[in-house]
Amino acid sequence: MLQIEVFSEDAVLIERSIKANGDKPAKTFYEQVAYAYLGGKFPVQIKLPMESGQEPYAAGLYTPHSSSYVVNNFGGLELKRFGQIIQPLGAKS
């Protein structure tokens, strides 16, 4: 089971903006820093995609919700690029 940890200092929503360029409008992205335990000695920093106005995840241990996975064009399992949801570790999907 993939384990993700949010530390107290990372329980904030980060807003990142890209300026308009030519005919492309400006975009704003929202994310939260977390750490994934992938089997190495230390967890790896990741960025969780968030929605505008979404409350940041509180400090704690999480795992991806089953709705966060998709089957790609080659039949492989992967995490969605957008719309990922994490749930407290031990919660039922």
N, C-alpha and C positions, 0 to 999 in steps of 0.2 A: 504494500500500500504506500502510495506516495505521500510523504509527510511534508507539510508546508508550515513554517512558523512566521508569525508576525510578532515583532518585538514592539514594546511600548513606544519607543521613539519613532516607529514606522507606522503607527496607527493614524495616519493622516492621508488625505487625498492630495495628490500632486497634479497640478494643471500644467499642460505643456501646449504652447500654441505655435502654429506654423503660419507665417505671413502669406498673404495672397501672392500668387505668382502668375502673371499673364492672365489667362482666362480661368485659372484655378482659384477658387475662393479660399479664404483663410480657414484653417481647421484648428480645433481645440481637442486635445486628447487628455484623458484623465487616467491616472494609474496610481498604484500603491506598491511600495517596496515590500517584499517578503523574502523568505529564504526557503529553498527546497533542499531536502535531504536526499541526495542521489546515490548514496552508498560510499562516498569518499570520506576523508577525514573531517572535512568541514562542509557546512551547507553552502549552497550556491545562491547568490543574490539573483532574484527574479523580479519582474515587474508585472503586477496583476492589472489587466485592463479593467477600467471602471467606467460606469456611466455618469453623465452629468447629474449632479445632485445625489448620487449614491453615497450612503454613509460608508466611511472606511471601515474595514474589518478591525475589530478590537484585537489587542495583543492575545496570543494564544496559539494552539496547534490546530491545524486544519488539514483536510484532504480534498482533492477536487470532487465536486458533485458529479454524478454519472451523466448529467446533461451537458457537461463540459467537454465530452469526447465526441469525435466524429470519425467516420471511416473515410479515408482519402480515396482518390481516384485509382489507387493501386491496391486497394483492399487493406491498407494498413491503418492501425489505430493511431490517432493523434489528438492533441488538445485543440479545441477551437481557437482560432486567432482572436475572435471577439466573442463576448458573451460567456466567458468563463465564470464559474461560480465555485467558491470553496465553502465547505461546511465544517463545523467543528469536528475534530477527530472523535470518532466513536458515534457520531450521529448517523442515523439511517438515511439512505438516499431516497 
